Amino acid sequence: MEAVLTIKDDYVPQCGPCKTFGNRACEHRTLGWGILRWARENFREDWKYTPSQVRTILRWYEIDEHGKFVYTQGALQLAKGTGKGPYFATLAAVEFLGPAKFSHFDEQGRAVGKHADEPWVQLFAVNIDQTKNVMLTLHSLFHPDAIAKYAIDPGQERYHARHPDGTFAILEAKTASYRSAEGGRPSALFFDETWHWNESNGGHNVFGTATANAAKVGGRILMATNAYIVGEDSVAERVHVAWQRQQDGKQRRTGLYYEARTANPDFDIEDEQQLRAAIAAAYGDAYWADIDAIIDQCYSGVITYEEILRKYCNLVTASEDSLIDPVAWGRCEIESELRRGDQIALGLDGGEADDSTALVAIRVRDSFIQPIAIWEKPDGPEAQVWKVDKEEVSGMVDWCFQNYKVQAFFSDVAFWETWVNQWSEQYGPRLAIRSTAKSAVAYDMRGNQREITDANMAFVGAVEQGLVKHNGHFGLKRHVENAKKRHNKFGIGFGKASRDSQYKVDAYAATLAAYIARRRLVESGKNTTPKPVPKYQVIGGF
């Protein structure tokens, strides 16, 4: 059975966000219902959205009680062959001619849309060939009645049309050249395959220029991409990082919508049945996808393991110099959290202004990792004068000693000498082991290269084997994925992509410090964690 949803005049589909029917009781006000009806009336008769596409439209066009859009930028990360191009074409057509802007609330409280005052829709891609999937769909998308109604004049790279009220509309395909983006006043922007957009091909410049053009006239931006490669600093990666910071509460503005349907990384790629299930999960209701053909491609020997994960399972993968595979890190995620009274080892890596500061705990009994807090430089003007609040950091250290049984605490000393000495004096007598003979807490991350390198390689192996666990914290995930391999005379260490890189690794450094503290604790024999009580079962009887 085809997983499609037909919109009828007397039926409104269930709202994905709040599970209510219709706009009357829907707290997620959206222009989506009117847009779906408009699409049914103006697109060719055989065009149907899938349920997941309907949900995306409802969410992307959410508005608040004042009629303002909840989201000003959005990104769709979808597997290869899930129909990004045709879907993008329909949304571009909606912004071109449809009721994509808020007009008013009707008597029943339902949101009513209208067309843009000056519809100017721009579609950007790295090169003009990449826009063909969208433009070719547009050529056959509109119903003949709509073509006549709107006087649609199709072109190879530009469409013109005129609304019945006389409003002139433009839809055009553009290459990713920031010079070609200068001076535009787009009512809507669409960026395609942003995982290709990077510094070398001018993608960063185009993104900055085009988004500034949209901002000055209230235009919105929607991006589509395959899963990106960590470390390439693509626009797709930058946007995902911004969304993760938003989820961590690090962003002042939260108008970024992000959607990615991915396979659960915990599967055996050599097991065909498990691989098939993973691919099916990533493709969802994209019923046109030929899963058998994709499986054949995966086992053909002509594509890499990373390509299988990225293209067909929609999983972000690592670059060659990445320290930890994001997929392996994902497999270590569990639903758990530290509880009051847990025995833990703490690690702290601190900066002052540019670098981040992180306090991370590892539970002694099972190596479960949980960030206590991560302090990062904010975006925007306040970043120029920002410094980490060391009193707040110290307060969080105190909180840990009040709520957990801290058995070991290793803190880097650079920029934190005074505080480390204070913690060592205050909490040293309560710790089961000391960092050094001179200090219970001070651990020089620069002066212990042999131990750090050995622990780093051991930790990477523990991640790959699933011997450590974490709760999926976005901030820690970002820092772990940012860590790069750094070879030295003792083996493989870690570091940032470059000295000036905006992609920080301080939370990973704090995790490694906690990992070293826990390992030393276990090896010392001073671990007081109670051994688990053997379980028993009753066979027979009552």
MOVEN-V353196 format. One record per backbone hydrogen bond with DSSP energy under -1.0 kcal/mol. CO is the residue of the C=O (numbers start at 1). NH is the residue of the N-H. Records with the same first field share a line. If there is no record, write none. Layout:
CO->NH ; NH
This chain:
2->4
8->11
15->19
20->15
27->29
29->63
31->35
32->36
33->37
34->38
35->39
36->40
37->41
38->42
39->43
42->143
44->47
49->5
50->54
51->55
52->56
53->57
54->58
55->59
56->60
57->61
59->62
61->31
62->70
64->67
68->64
72->221
73->257
74->223
75->259
76->225
79->82
83->87
84->88
85->89
86->90
87->91
88->92
89->93
90->94
91->95
92->96
93->97
94->98
98->100
101->114
104->112
106->109
110->106
112->103 ; 104
114->101
119->170
120->187 ; 188
121->172
122->190
123->174
124->192
125->176
127->130
128->131
129->132
131->135
132->136
133->137
134->138
135->139
137->140
141->44
143->147
144->148
145->149
146->150
147->152
150->162
153->160
157->173
159->171
160->153
161->169
163->166
167->163
169->161
170->121
171->159
172->123
174->125
175->177
177->181
181->184
187->220
188->122
189->222
190->124
191->224
193->196
194->236
197->235
198->203
199->202
202->206
203->207
204->208
205->209
206->210
207->211
208->212
209->213
210->214
211->215
212->216
214->217 ; 219
220->189
221->74
222->191
223->76
224->193 ; 194
225->78
228->317
229->232
234->238
235->239
236->240
237->241
238->242
239->243
240->244
241->245
242->246
243->247
244->248
245->250
246->249
255->72 ; 73
257->75
259->77
265->267
268->271
271->275
272->276
273->277
274->278
275->279
276->280
277->281
278->282
279->283
280->284
283->286
285->287
286->289
289->291
290->294
291->295
292->296
293->297
294->298
295->299
297->300
304->308
305->309
306->310
307->311
308->312
309->315
311->80
313->263
317->230
319->322
321->485
325->329
326->330
327->331
330->333
332->470
334->336
339->342
342->405
343->364
344->407
345->362
346->410
347->360
348->412
349->358
352->388
357->375
358->349
359->372 ; 373
360->347
361->370
362->345
363->367
367->469
368->363
370->361
373->359
375->357
380->383
381->384
388->390
389->393
390->394
391->395
392->396
393->397
394->398
395->399
396->400
397->401
398->402
399->403
400->404
403->341
404->406
405->344
407->432 ; 433
408->346
410->348
411->443
413->416
416->420
417->421
418->422
419->423
420->424
421->425
422->426
423->427
424->428
427->430
428->431
439->436
441->411
448->452
449->453
450->454
451->455
452->456
453->457
454->458
455->459
456->460
457->461
458->462
459->463
460->464
461->465
462->467
463->466
469->369
470->334
473->477
474->478
475->479
476->480
477->481
478->482
483->323
484->495
486->493
488->491
491->488
493->486
495->484
498->501
505->509
506->510
507->511
508->512
509->513
510->514
511->515
512->516
513->517
514->518
515->519
516->520
517->521
518->522
519->523
520->524
